[in-house]
Amino acid sequence: MIAEPSGCSPPAEGPKAVVPETVLSLFDINPKRIDGTAMFVKALATELNQLGMRSVACFPSDPVPLVQNFLNTPGLSVEADPAVFGARYTKSVPAVCRLLRRHRPSVVHMHFMGLISPIPWLAKRFGVKRILFTDHASRPENVLVALQPALKRLLARLIIHPIDRVISVSRYTQSALLGLRSLPLSRLHVVLNGIDMGRVATSLVEARDLRLLLGIPPDRVLITQVCWLIPEKGVIDLIAAAKIVLRACPSAYFLVVGDGPDKDKCNRAVVAAGIQASFLFAGELSDVFMDGVFTASDIVCQPSRWQEAFCWVVAEAMAFGKPVVATRTGALPEVVSEGVSGFLVPVRDTDRLAASLVCLVTDAALRRRMGEAGAADVVQRLTLQRNICEHVSLYGLQGVHDRRIL
């Protein structure tokens, strides 16, 4: 049990005003883009509001104006407090206590945070009915789950004991958690990330003409990767494959959307490969849907090196009817169906990556068939509506029973 600091005692017993049940969601990411997380936050708040409940989303920093405007929806309060997510318990524990005292949530749900945390124990101390943790974490390349010594496993079980449900965004992350042997299977649930098909439909009509804005010729077959520019995302492998593809298919064109610490290294690699006339870095965009990234693309590529926990970008590309070429690692084989919605290739195998891209570049009918199959698969398995229904069911809120997963 974590000792409670001064000023962090739970509310005193006595008459309480009748307030709607509240779900407090903690996201240890900075809300700089309208991405899968922002869409989840808005959709969850909309669903809870329809059920007469409140949603509070807390981030380390204030959303940028575009995201703040997007999240402006009835029943949703957005807060920012970096101390809540800080590594120093002397600051984070009082900040969490203030948050719990202010909102008195029935549910606390942790996202993009460490599983080992004082927050679950604090939440229980404040009378929170249900505590959930979602594992969004991708694992390093070739990592193997090592069984920890018995004493460490016992300590981990004690620390995470108050967590009622641990949600995995894929079967891959569920298996990784099971390998730690700190959680029973009964507390683990797989809830695949979801895509807002309503925004897909809207952006297909209203999105900007990205090719025109970036000067990409309309007759080129556009291959796009959307990612943070870090080694784990395999952009260097895409560049190596692009050199091979462009020799065989001069009509191809490559676009990378995103920013990150490897930006200069990637730019130098493009110049060294001599393909800068057909390879463009667009930088970070605030809303890949409405900025027209997927609408403009013909193929989406995700040559990840690390073991992806899910990869929202791949599912989003499929929702837009785009074929995908990805590496066979982590949860990517759960999202992409080999030979149906795209191709899966070994990690770092630039020759196989290039061959799969050439196959799609030279066969428009195949691109169309795979794109249609991927879109149908998303509608069947990966809609945000389904995702939200599963979350609300797991929250176990009063009056929410027998929800039908649509």
C-alpha positions in Angstrom: 0.0 0.0 0.0 1.4 3.4 -0.9 1.5 5.9 1.9 -0.8 8.9 1.2 0.9 12.3 1.5 -0.6 15.1 3.5 -3.5 16.7 1.8 -4.4 13.6 -0.2 -7.0 12.0 2.0 -10.2 10.8 0.3 -13.4 12.9 0.6 -14.9 12.8 4.0 -18.1 10.8 4.5 -21.4 12.8 4.5 -24.2 14.0 2.2 -23.1 14.1 -1.4 -24.6 16.0 -4.3 -25.9 13.8 -7.1 -23.5 14.0 -10.0 -23.2 11.9 -13.1 -20.9 9.0 -13.1 -17.5 10.0 -14.5 -14.8 8.2 -16.4 -11.4 9.8 -15.9 -8.9 8.9 -18.7 -5.2 9.6 -18.3 -3.2 9.9 -21.5 0.6 10.3 -21.2 1.0 11.8 -24.7 0.9 15.4 -25.9 -2.3 16.1 -28.0 -0.7 17.8 -31.0 -2.6 16.0 -33.8 -6.1 14.8 -34.5 -5.1 11.1 -34.4 -6.5 7.8 -33.3 -6.3 8.9 -29.6 -8.1 12.2 -30.2 -10.9 10.3 -32.1 -11.2 7.8 -29.3 -11.5 10.5 -26.6 -14.2 12.3 -28.6 -16.2 9.1 -29.4 -16.0 7.8 -25.8 -17.2 11.2 -24.5 -20.1 11.2 -27.0 -21.2 7.7 -26.0 -20.9 8.4 -22.2 -22.9 11.6 -22.7 -25.7 9.8 -24.4 -25.8 7.5 -21.3 -25.9 10.5 -19.0 -22.3 10.2 -17.9 -19.3 12.5 -17.9 -15.8 12.0 -19.5 -12.6 13.7 -18.3 -9.4 13.4 -20.3 -6.2 14.5 -18.8 -2.9 15.0 -20.7 0.5 16.3 -19.8 0.0 19.5 -21.9 -2.9 21.5 -23.4 -4.2 20.3 -26.8 -3.1 22.5 -29.7 -6.0 24.7 -30.9 -7.0 22.4 -33.7 -7.3 19.4 -31.4 -9.0 21.5 -28.7 -11.6 22.5 -31.2 -12.0 18.9 -32.3 -12.5 17.7 -28.7 -15.1 20.4 -27.9 -18.0 18.0 -27.4 -20.8 17.8 -24.8 -19.9 15.9 -21.7 -16.1 16.1 -22.2 -13.7 18.0 -20.0 -10.1 18.2 -21.1 -7.4 19.0 -18.6 -3.6 19.3 -18.6 -1.3 18.6 -15.7 2.3 17.4 -16.4 2.7 16.6 -12.7 0.2 13.8 -13.0 2.5 12.0 -15.4 5.8 12.9 -13.7 8.4 10.4 -12.6 8.8 12.0 -9.1 6.1 10.6 -6.8 6.5 13.6 -4.5 4.8 15.7 -7.3 2.8 13.1 -9.2 0.9 11.6 -6.2 -0.4 14.9 -4.9 -1.4 15.9 -8.4 -3.3 12.6 -8.9 -5.0 13.1 -5.6 -6.2 16.6 -6.6 -7.6 15.2 -9.8 -9.4 12.4 -8.1 -10.8 14.7 -5.4 -12.0 17.2 -8.0 -13.8 14.7 -10.3 -14.6 11.8 -8.0 -14.6 9.4 -10.9 -16.3 6.0 -11.0 -13.7 4.7 -13.5 -10.0 5.5 -14.0 -8.5 4.4 -17.2 -4.7 4.7 -17.8 -3.3 5.0 -21.4 0.3 5.2 -22.7 1.6 4.9 -19.1 3.6 2.4 -17.2 1.8 -0.6 -15.7 3.8 -0.2 -12.4 2.3 3.0 -10.9 0.9 4.4 -7.6 -2.2 5.6 -9.4 -4.3 2.4 -9.1 -3.8 2.3 -5.3 -4.6 6.0 -5.0 -7.8 5.5 -7.1 -8.9 2.7 -4.8 -8.3 4.9 -1.8 -10.6 7.5 -3.3 -13.4 5.0 -3.9 -13.0 4.5 -7.6 -15.1 1.5 -8.6 -13.1 0.2 -11.6 -9.5 0.8 -12.7 -8.3 -0.1 -16.2 -5.0 0.0 -17.9 -4.5 -0.2 -21.7 -1.2 -1.5 -23.1 -0.3 0.5 -26.2 3.4 -0.3 -26.1 5.3 -1.6 -29.0 8.2 -3.9 -28.1 11.8 -3.6 -29.3 12.9 -5.6 -32.3 13.6 -9.3 -31.5 12.8 -8.8 -27.8 11.8 -12.0 -25.9 9.8 -11.9 -22.7 12.1 -13.0 -20.0 10.5 -14.6 -16.9 11.4 -12.5 -13.9 12.5 -14.0 -10.6 9.6 -15.1 -8.3 10.1 -12.2 -5.9 9.9 -9.6 -8.6 6.7 -11.3 -10.0 5.2 -11.3 -6.5 6.0 -7.6 -6.0 4.6 -6.7 -9.4 1.4 -8.6 -8.6 1.0 -6.6 -5.4 1.5 -3.2 -7.1 -0.9 -3.9 -9.9 -3.5 -5.7 -7.8 -6.0 -2.8 -7.8 -6.2 -2.8 -11.6 -9.5 -4.6 -12.5 -8.9 -4.9 -16.2 -5.8 -4.7 -18.5 -6.7 -4.1 -22.1 -4.4 -5.2 -24.9 -4.8 -3.5 -28.3 -3.8 -6.8 -30.0 -3.3 -10.4 -29.3 0.4 -9.8 -29.6 0.4 -7.4 -26.6 -1.8 -9.8 -24.7 0.7 -12.6 -25.2 3.6 -10.3 -24.1 1.8 -9.5 -20.9 0.9 -13.1 -20.2 4.6 -13.9 -20.6 5.3 -11.8 -17.5 3.2 -14.0 -15.4 2.1 -11.1 -13.2 -1.5 -11.0 -14.4 -4.2 -13.7 -14.6 -5.8 -14.3 -17.9 -9.2 -13.3 -16.4 -8.1 -9.7 -16.1 -6.7 -9.4 -19.6 -9.0 -8.4 -22.5 -8.2 -7.8 -26.1 -9.9 -4.7 -27.6 -8.6 -3.8 -31.0 -8.1 -0.2 -31.8 -10.9 1.3 -33.9 -11.2 3.6 -36.9 -13.8 6.4 -37.1 -15.5 5.5 -40.4 -17.6 8.6 -40.3 -14.4 10.8 -40.5 -13.1 8.5 -43.3 -16.3 9.2 -45.3 -16.1 13.0 -44.6 -12.5 13.3 -45.5 -12.9 11.4 -48.8 -15.2 14.3 -49.8 -13.6 17.3 -48.0 -9.9 16.5 -47.7 -7.3 18.8 -49.2 -5.6 17.9 -52.5 -2.3 16.9 -50.9 -0.7 16.1 -54.3 -1.4 19.6 -55.5 -0.1 21.2 -52.3 3.1 19.2 -52.3 3.7 19.2 -56.1 3.4 15.5 -56.5 2.4 14.7 -60.2 -1.1 13.2 -60.5 0.1 10.4 -62.7 2.7 8.9 -60.3 1.8 5.9 -58.1 2.2 7.3 -54.6 3.7 5.1 -51.9 3.3 6.7 -48.4 4.6 6.0 -44.9 3.2 7.9 -41.9 5.3 7.6 -38.8 7.6 9.1 -36.3 11.1 9.3 -37.8 12.9 6.9 -35.5 15.0 3.8 -36.4 12.2 1.5 -35.2 9.8 2.6 -37.9 12.1 1.4 -40.7 12.2 4.5 -42.8 15.8 3.7 -43.8 14.6 0.4 -45.1 11.9 2.1 -47.1 14.6 4.4 -48.7 16.7 1.4 -49.6 13.7 -0.4 -51.1 12.7 2.8 -53.0 15.9 2.8 -54.9 15.2 -0.7 -56.2 11.5 0.1 -56.9 12.3 3.3 -58.9 14.8 1.4 -61.1 12.0 -1.0 -62.1 9.1 1.5 -61.9 10.0 5.1 -62.7 6.3 6.0 -62.2 6.5 5.4 -58.5 6.8 8.3 -56.0 7.5 8.1 -52.3 6.1 10.3 -49.5 7.0 10.1 -45.8 4.7 12.1 -43.4 6.1 12.7 -39.9 8.9 14.2 -38.0 11.4 13.0 -35.4 15.1 12.7 -34.4 16.1 10.7 -37.5 14.9 13.3 -40.0 18.4 14.5 -41.1 19.7 11.0 -41.3 16.8 10.0 -43.5 17.2 13.0 -45.8 20.9 12.2 -46.2 20.1 8.6 -47.1 17.7 9.8 -49.8 20.4 12.0 -51.3 23.0 9.2 -51.1 20.6 6.9 -52.9 20.1 9.5 -55.6 16.3 9.4 -55.5 15.5 12.8 -54.1 13.5 13.7 -57.3 11.0 11.0 -56.4 11.1 11.0 -52.6 9.6 13.7 -50.4 9.4 14.3 -46.6 6.3 16.3 -45.9 7.0 16.8 -42.2 4.3 16.5 -39.5 0.7 17.1 -40.4 -2.0 17.9 -37.8 -4.7 15.7 -39.3 -3.8 13.1 -41.8 -7.4 12.4 -42.6 -8.4 15.9 -43.6 -5.0 16.8 -44.9 -5.7 14.2 -47.5 -2.8 11.8 -46.9 -4.6 8.6 -47.4 -6.9 10.0 -50.1 -3.8 11.0 -52.2 -1.9 7.7 -51.7 -2.1 4.6 -53.8 -0.1 2.3 -51.4 0.7 2.6 -47.8 3.9 1.1 -46.4 4.9 0.3 -42.8 8.3 -1.4 -42.7 8.6 -1.4 -38.9 11.6 -3.0 -37.2 10.1 -3.1 -33.7 7.2 -5.2 -32.8 4.1 -3.0 -33.3 1.5 -3.1 -30.6 -1.2 -2.4 -33.3 -0.3 0.5 -35.7 -3.3 2.7 -36.2 -1.8 4.1 -39.5 -2.1 0.7 -41.2 -5.7 0.2 -40.1 -6.5 3.8 -41.2 -5.0 3.2 -44.6 -7.1 0.0 -45.0 -10.2 2.0 -44.0 -9.5 4.3 -46.9 -9.3 1.4 -49.3 -5.5 1.4 -49.7 -3.4 -1.8 -50.0 -0.6 -2.1 -47.3 2.9 -3.5 -47.4 4.2 -4.1 -43.9 6.7 -6.2 -42.0 5.7 -9.4 -40.3 6.3 -8.3 -36.7 4.3 -7.6 -33.6 0.6 -7.2 -34.3 0.9 -6.2 -37.9 -0.1 -9.7 -39.1 -3.3 -9.3 -37.1 -4.2 -6.2 -38.9 -3.0 -7.0 -42.5 -4.2 -10.2 -44.1 -1.4 -11.6 -46.2 -2.3 -11.6 -49.9 -5.7 -10.2 -49.2 -5.4 -6.7 -47.9 -1.7 -6.4 -48.5 1.7 -8.0 -48.3 3.8 -8.9 -45.2 7.6 -9.1 -45.6 10.4 -10.0 -43.2 11.9 -7.2 -41.1 14.8 -5.4 -42.8 14.3 -7.4 -46.0 14.5 -4.5 -48.4 14.5 -6.8 -51.5 11.2 -8.5 -50.5 9.9 -5.1 -49.5 10.8 -3.7 -52.9 9.4 -6.7 -54.8 6.0 -6.4 -53.0 5.9 -2.7 -53.8 6.7 -3.3 -57.5 3.9 -5.9 -57.6 1.4 -3.3 -56.5 2.8 -0.4 -58.5 2.5 -2.3 -61.7 -1.0 -3.8 -61.1 -3.7 -1.3 -60.5 -6.4 -4.0 -60.4 -4.5 -5.7 -57.6 -4.3 -2.5 -55.7 -8.0 -2.0 -56.1 -8.9 -5.6 -55.0 -6.6 -5.4 -51.9 -7.9 -2.0 -51.0 -11.5 -3.1 -51.2 -10.7 -6.2 -49.1 -9.0 -4.1 -46.4 -11.8 -1.6 -46.2 -14.3 -4.4 -45.8 -12.1 -6.0 -43.1 -12.0 -2.7 -41.1 -15.8 -2.4 -41.2 -16.1 -5.9 -40.0 -13.5 -5.8 -37.2 -11.9 -2.4 -36.5 -14.6 0.3 -36.3 -14.4 2.9 -33.5 -18.1 2.2 -32.7 -17.2 -1.4 -31.8 -14.2 -0.3 -29.8 -16.2 2.2 -27.8 -18.9 -0.3 -27.0 -16.4 -2.8 -25.7 -14.8 -0.2 -23.5 -18.1 1.0 -22.0 -19.0 -2.7 -21.3 -15.7 -3.2 -19.5 -16.2 0.0 -17.4 -19.2 -1.8 -15.7 -21.0 1.5 -15.1 -24.4 1.4 -13.5 -27.2 1.1 -16.0 -24.9 -0.2 -18.8 -25.7 -3.8 -19.4 -25.8 -6.3 -22.2 -24.3 -3.8 -24.7 -24.4 -5.2 -28.3 -21.1 -5.0 -30.1 -21.9 -3.5 -33.5 
